[in-house]
Amino acid sequence: MKMLDTGDKIFKYNKSVAIKFIGKRAVLSTGVINGGYSENLTSIFNHDAKTAPGMGCQLKAATYKEHMEIISQEMGLNPKYTTGIATAADMENMCIVVEKFKDLSVTALVTAGIETNGGRVGDKASYTENNGEIEKLNHGTINIIVSVNANLPPRTLTRALVTITEAKTAAIQELLEGSKYSHGIATGSGTDGTIVYANLESENIYSDAGKHSKLGELLGKSVKKAVKEALAKQSGLTPQRQKSVFRRFKRYGLNAEKIWNKYIEIKPEMLNKKLEYIEFIEKIEKDGTKLIINDEVAEEIANDSEYSNRLYDVFTQELEKILKEYPEKWFLNEYR
């Protein structure tokens, strides 16, 4: 059990993390139970809905709402006075970041994974609703809980939600993680959830949570840091890993096999060196400083109707530059 600067306590129970309030709180939640703005809740929680590590999510009831009510009851929480969000990320990988300035304290508690469900706002939809019939929980979700020890009026709490969302998106953009549904950089997952709450009993009242305010700065710093740490813990998504050209441009269908096919169009005499080539290219592509193909170039290419061929052409041109730098050695496994 840990205690937040609001005095509220954090509990870990099975595959859930819950926060029980010790006083009156203003809560803004995207949760399916008691979502929206509320001042009468007594707890909040984040729940891992997987049946087992690496397995899919499974509901304990006919609907997601009923499932979350059951989860809250299992923790001894009253479904009428709690709100929760669910994910396929492990609670053990939750990251907690605290940012402070004088008496103001912001705590972000984040679980994150976008390996299979990362998307960019505006991507083609995965489903549509018909009178609420769709109940779907995908793998890969960024769930954010933010505790503020100050008193935030409803409009400030709502502005805080905007700042939190911007911070989440900034973290993903800085990691250059691609959407799984388009050629763009992801801005989140399709199932992200957020709960932000403030202390209604605090005498410190804040009227702004935007980027120019100190509260907005603390929100941005804590959430951005926690999202990056959680992505690293859950799926190994780190700046080092993102140096891989093939990983960054997977959203364009770029891979070693396709580049090889392009390469032998240029160098047909190297046809019998495929295995050596694959070994070589998989080494150098992990270092983004060797193959200079950035997102701006790729995006420009993507706007061309023949973007795939153009991207392969750019890649093979860069490869040719490297081969000239290491003549006759790449297929002898001497590249370092």
C-alpha positions as CSV (number, residue, x, y, z in Angstrom):
1,M,0.0,0.0,0.0
2,K,1.2,3.5,-0.9
3,M,-0.1,6.9,0.0
4,L,-0.5,9.8,-2.4
5,D,0.1,13.4,-1.5
6,T,-3.7,13.8,-1.3
7,G,-3.6,11.3,1.6
8,D,-5.4,8.7,-0.5
9,K,-4.2,5.2,-0.4
10,I,-3.2,2.9,-3.4
11,F,-4.0,-0.8,-3.1
12,K,-3.0,-3.7,-5.3
13,Y,-5.5,-6.5,-5.5
14,N,-5.1,-9.4,-7.9
15,K,-4.8,-7.8,-11.4
16,S,-6.1,-4.4,-10.3
17,V,-4.8,-1.2,-8.7
18,A,-7.3,0.8,-6.7
19,I,-7.2,4.2,-5.0
20,K,-9.5,4.8,-2.0
21,F,-10.3,8.4,-1.2
22,I,-10.1,9.7,2.4
23,G,-12.1,12.8,1.6
24,K,-14.3,14.5,-1.0
25,R,-12.8,14.4,-4.5
26,A,-13.8,15.9,-7.9
27,V,-13.3,13.1,-10.5
28,L,-13.4,13.2,-14.3
29,S,-13.3,9.8,-15.9
30,T,-13.7,8.0,-19.2
31,G,-14.7,4.8,-17.4
32,V,-17.8,2.9,-18.4
33,I,-19.2,3.0,-14.9
34,N,-19.8,6.4,-13.4
35,G,-17.8,8.1,-16.3
36,G,-17.9,11.8,-16.7
37,Y,-17.7,14.4,-13.9
38,S,-18.6,13.4,-10.3
39,E,-18.1,14.6,-6.8
40,N,-19.6,11.6,-4.9
41,L,-17.1,8.8,-5.7
42,T,-15.1,7.1,-3.0
43,S,-12.6,5.1,-5.2
44,I,-11.2,4.6,-8.6
45,F,-9.3,1.7,-10.2
46,N,-7.3,0.4,-13.2
47,H,-7.9,-3.3,-14.1
48,D,-5.9,-5.8,-16.2
49,A,-8.6,-7.8,-18.1
50,K,-6.3,-10.5,-19.5
51,T,-7.0,-14.1,-18.5
52,A,-3.3,-14.7,-18.2
53,P,0.0,-13.2,-19.4
54,G,0.0,-13.1,-23.2
55,M,-3.6,-14.1,-23.4
56,G,-6.6,-12.1,-24.5
57,C,-9.1,-10.1,-22.4
58,Q,-12.2,-11.9,-21.2
59,L,-15.3,-10.4,-19.7
60,K,-17.0,-11.8,-16.6
61,A,-20.4,-10.7,-17.8
62,A,-22.4,-10.1,-20.9
63,T,-21.3,-6.4,-21.2
64,Y,-18.1,-4.4,-20.4
65,K,-20.1,-2.3,-17.9
66,E,-21.3,-5.3,-16.0
67,H,-17.8,-6.8,-16.0
68,M,-16.4,-3.6,-14.5
69,E,-19.1,-3.6,-11.8
70,I,-18.1,-7.2,-10.9
71,I,-14.5,-6.3,-10.7
72,S,-15.2,-3.4,-8.4
73,Q,-17.3,-5.7,-6.1
74,E,-14.5,-8.3,-6.0
75,M,-12.3,-5.5,-4.5
76,G,-15.0,-4.6,-2.0
77,L,-15.8,-1.3,-3.8
78,N,-19.3,-0.1,-4.2
79,P,-20.0,0.1,-8.0
80,K,-22.3,3.1,-7.4
81,Y,-19.4,5.1,-6.0
82,T,-16.4,4.0,-8.1
83,T,-15.2,4.4,-11.6
84,G,-12.6,2.2,-13.4
85,I,-10.7,1.7,-16.6
86,A,-9.5,-1.6,-18.1
87,T,-6.4,-2.6,-20.1
88,A,-4.4,-5.6,-21.3
89,A,-1.3,-4.2,-19.8
90,D,0.2,-5.7,-16.6
91,M,-0.3,-3.9,-13.3
92,E,3.2,-4.9,-12.4
93,N,4.4,-2.6,-15.2
94,M,2.5,0.4,-13.8
95,C,4.8,3.5,-13.6
96,I,4.2,6.2,-11.0
97,V,5.7,9.6,-11.4
98,V,5.4,12.6,-9.0
99,E,6.0,16.2,-10.0
100,K,5.9,19.0,-7.4
101,F,6.2,22.7,-7.1
102,K,5.9,24.3,-3.6
103,D,2.6,22.9,-2.2
104,L,1.3,21.7,-5.5
105,S,1.7,18.0,-6.3
106,V,0.7,15.9,-9.3
107,T,1.0,12.1,-9.4
108,A,0.6,10.1,-12.6
109,L,-0.1,6.4,-12.5
110,V,0.2,4.8,-15.9
111,T,0.0,1.4,-17.6
112,A,0.7,1.4,-21.3
113,G,1.0,-0.9,-24.3
114,I,0.4,0.0,-28.0
115,E,2.2,-2.9,-29.8
116,T,-1.0,-4.2,-31.4
117,N,-3.6,-1.4,-30.9
118,G,-1.6,1.8,-31.5
119,G,-3.4,4.2,-33.8
120,R,-3.4,7.8,-35.0
121,V,-6.5,9.9,-34.5
122,G,-8.5,9.9,-37.7
123,D,-7.4,6.4,-38.7
124,K,-10.1,4.2,-40.3
125,A,-12.5,2.9,-37.6
126,S,-12.3,-0.7,-36.4
127,Y,-16.0,-0.9,-35.6
128,T,-19.2,1.0,-35.2
129,E,-21.9,1.0,-32.5
130,N,-25.6,0.2,-32.9
131,N,-27.5,1.2,-29.8
132,G,-24.5,0.3,-27.7
133,E,-24.3,-3.3,-28.9
134,I,-20.5,-3.3,-29.4
135,E,-18.6,-4.3,-26.4
136,K,-14.9,-4.7,-27.3
137,L,-11.7,-4.4,-25.4
138,N,-8.6,-4.6,-27.6
139,H,-5.0,-5.5,-26.6
140,G,-2.9,-2.5,-26.1
141,T,-4.1,0.4,-24.0
142,I,-2.7,3.5,-22.3
143,N,-4.5,3.9,-19.0
144,I,-3.7,7.1,-17.0
145,I,-4.7,8.0,-13.5
146,V,-3.7,11.4,-12.3
147,S,-4.0,12.7,-8.7
148,V,-3.8,16.4,-8.0
149,N,-3.6,17.5,-4.4
150,A,-5.2,20.9,-5.1
151,N,-8.8,22.0,-5.6
152,L,-9.7,22.2,-9.3
153,P,-13.1,23.5,-10.5
154,P,-14.9,21.4,-13.1
155,R,-13.6,23.6,-16.0
156,T,-10.0,23.3,-14.7
157,L,-10.3,19.5,-14.3
158,T,-11.6,19.3,-17.9
159,R,-8.7,21.4,-19.1
160,A,-6.4,19.1,-17.2
161,L,-7.8,16.1,-19.2
162,V,-6.8,17.9,-22.4
163,T,-3.3,18.5,-21.1
164,I,-2.9,14.9,-20.0
165,T,-4.0,13.7,-23.4
166,E,-1.5,16.0,-25.1
167,A,1.2,14.7,-22.8
168,K,0.4,11.1,-23.7
169,T,0.5,11.9,-27.4
170,A,3.8,13.9,-27.1
171,A,5.4,10.8,-25.4
172,I,4.4,8.5,-28.3
173,Q,5.4,11.1,-30.9
174,E,8.8,11.5,-29.3
175,L,9.2,7.7,-29.5
176,L,8.2,7.8,-33.2
177,E,5.9,4.8,-32.7
178,G,3.8,4.1,-35.8
179,S,0.1,3.5,-36.1
180,K,-1.0,0.0,-36.8
181,Y,-3.8,1.2,-39.0
182,S,-2.2,3.9,-41.2
183,H,1.2,5.4,-42.2
184,G,1.1,8.0,-39.5
185,I,2.7,8.2,-36.1
186,A,0.4,6.9,-33.4
187,T,-1.3,9.3,-31.0
188,G,-2.5,6.6,-28.6
189,S,-4.5,3.4,-28.8
190,G,-8.1,3.0,-29.7
191,T,-9.1,2.0,-26.1
192,D,-7.1,4.5,-23.9
193,G,-8.7,5.5,-20.6
194,T,-8.1,8.4,-18.3
195,I,-9.1,9.3,-14.8
196,V,-8.0,12.6,-13.3
197,Y,-9.1,13.8,-9.9
198,A,-8.6,16.8,-7.5
199,N,-9.0,17.4,-3.8
200,L,-12.2,19.3,-3.1
201,E,-11.1,19.9,0.5
202,S,-7.9,21.7,-0.4
203,E,-7.8,25.5,0.1
204,N,-5.5,25.8,-2.9
205,I,-7.7,26.5,-5.9
206,Y,-6.3,26.5,-9.4
207,S,-8.2,28.0,-12.4
208,D,-5.9,26.9,-15.2
209,A,-4.3,23.6,-16.2
210,G,-3.1,24.6,-19.7
211,K,0.4,24.4,-21.0
212,H,1.3,28.0,-19.8
213,S,0.4,27.3,-16.2
214,K,2.6,25.6,-13.6
215,L,-0.1,23.0,-13.0
216,G,-0.1,22.2,-16.7
217,E,3.6,21.9,-16.7
218,L,3.5,19.4,-13.8
219,L,0.7,17.4,-15.6
220,G,2.7,17.3,-18.8
221,K,6.0,16.3,-17.2
222,S,4.5,13.6,-15.0
223,V,2.3,12.0,-17.6
224,K,4.9,12.1,-20.4
225,K,7.5,10.5,-18.2
226,A,5.2,7.9,-16.8
227,V,3.9,6.9,-20.3
228,K,7.4,6.5,-21.7
229,E,8.4,4.4,-18.7
230,A,5.3,2.2,-18.8
231,L,5.7,1.6,-22.6
232,A,9.3,0.6,-21.9
233,K,8.4,-1.8,-19.1
234,Q,5.4,-3.4,-20.9
235,S,6.7,-3.8,-24.4
236,G,10.3,-2.6,-24.5
237,L,9.4,0.5,-26.5
238,T,12.4,2.7,-26.0
239,P,14.4,5.3,-27.9
240,Q,17.2,2.7,-28.5
241,R,14.8,0.2,-30.0
242,Q,13.3,2.9,-32.2
243,K,16.6,3.4,-33.9
244,S,15.6,0.4,-36.0
245,V,14.6,1.6,-39.4
246,F,12.5,-1.4,-40.1
247,R,10.6,-1.0,-36.9
248,R,9.9,2.7,-37.4
249,F,8.8,2.2,-41.0
250,K,6.9,-1.1,-40.5
251,R,3.8,1.0,-41.1
252,Y,4.9,1.4,-44.7
253,G,5.5,-2.3,-45.1
254,L,9.2,-1.9,-45.2
255,N,11.3,-5.0,-44.4
256,A,14.5,-6.7,-45.3
257,E,13.0,-9.1,-47.8
258,K,11.4,-6.3,-49.8
259,I,14.6,-4.3,-49.8
260,W,16.5,-7.4,-50.9
261,N,14.2,-7.8,-53.9
262,K,14.8,-4.1,-54.8
263,Y,18.5,-4.5,-54.3
264,I,19.0,-7.4,-56.7
265,E,17.2,-5.4,-59.4
266,I,20.2,-3.0,-59.0
267,K,22.9,-5.7,-58.4
268,P,21.6,-8.9,-60.0
269,E,25.2,-10.3,-59.7
270,M,24.7,-10.5,-55.9
271,L,21.7,-12.9,-56.2
272,N,23.6,-15.7,-54.4
273,K,24.5,-13.5,-51.4
274,K,21.0,-13.2,-50.0
275,L,21.8,-14.7,-46.6
276,E,24.9,-12.5,-46.2
277,Y,22.8,-9.5,-47.2
278,I,20.1,-10.2,-44.7
279,E,22.6,-10.6,-41.9
280,F,24.3,-7.3,-42.9
281,I,21.1,-5.3,-43.4
282,E,19.6,-6.4,-40.1
283,K,22.8,-5.2,-38.3
284,I,23.0,-1.7,-39.9
285,E,19.2,-1.0,-39.9
286,K,19.2,-1.0,-36.1
287,D,21.4,2.1,-36.2
288,G,19.3,4.9,-37.6
289,T,22.4,7.0,-38.1
290,K,23.6,4.6,-40.8
291,L,20.5,4.6,-42.9
292,I,19.3,8.2,-43.1
293,I,15.6,7.8,-43.8
294,N,13.6,10.0,-41.5
295,D,9.9,10.3,-41.0
296,E,9.7,13.5,-43.0
297,V,11.1,11.8,-46.1
298,A,8.9,8.7,-45.5
299,E,5.8,10.9,-45.1
300,E,6.6,12.8,-48.3
301,I,7.0,9.5,-50.1
302,A,3.8,8.2,-48.6
303,N,1.8,11.0,-50.3
304,D,2.9,9.6,-53.6
305,S,0.8,6.9,-55.1
306,E,3.9,4.8,-55.7
307,Y,5.2,5.4,-52.2
308,S,6.3,1.8,-51.6
309,N,8.5,1.7,-54.6
310,R,9.9,5.1,-53.8
311,L,10.6,4.2,-50.2
312,Y,12.5,1.1,-51.3
313,D,14.4,3.1,-53.8
314,V,15.5,5.6,-51.1
315,F,16.5,2.7,-48.8
316,T,18.6,0.9,-51.5
317,Q,20.3,4.2,-52.4
318,E,21.3,4.7,-48.8
319,L,22.4,1.0,-48.7
320,E,24.6,1.6,-51.7
321,K,26.3,4.5,-49.9
322,I,27.2,2.2,-47.0
323,L,28.4,-0.6,-49.3
324,K,30.8,1.8,-50.9
325,E,32.1,2.7,-47.5
326,Y,32.6,-1.0,-46.7
327,P,33.5,-2.5,-50.1
328,E,33.8,-6.2,-50.4
329,K,33.3,-6.7,-46.6
330,W,29.6,-6.7,-46.0
331,F,29.0,-10.2,-47.2
332,L,32.0,-11.5,-45.2
333,N,30.4,-10.6,-41.9
334,E,33.0,-8.0,-41.1
335,Y,30.7,-5.0,-40.7
336,R,30.9,-3.5,-37.2
